Amino acid sequence: MKKIDLKVDGMVCSGCENRVKNALMNIDGVAKVNANHKKNLVTITLKEEIDKNILENAIENLGYEIIKED
């Protein structure tokens, strides 16, 4: 299984973590989601290959910002 780490800005509490988890778990192919608002980190475990943009868009649609790493 493949893991993707995304830096996410705007999560401030466990409620934010749950919103992100729920949105990502509704995407086919996502096996597990771990969100940590203190580290601004979302780790997504995939069952199958998924376009990273789909995952990022799901998070951004909730009002959070993806921090792009150079």
Secondary structure, 3 states (H helix, E strand, C coil): CEEEEEEEECCCCHHHHHHHHHHHHCCCCEEEEEEECCCCEEEEEECCCCCHHHHHHHHHCCCCEEECCC
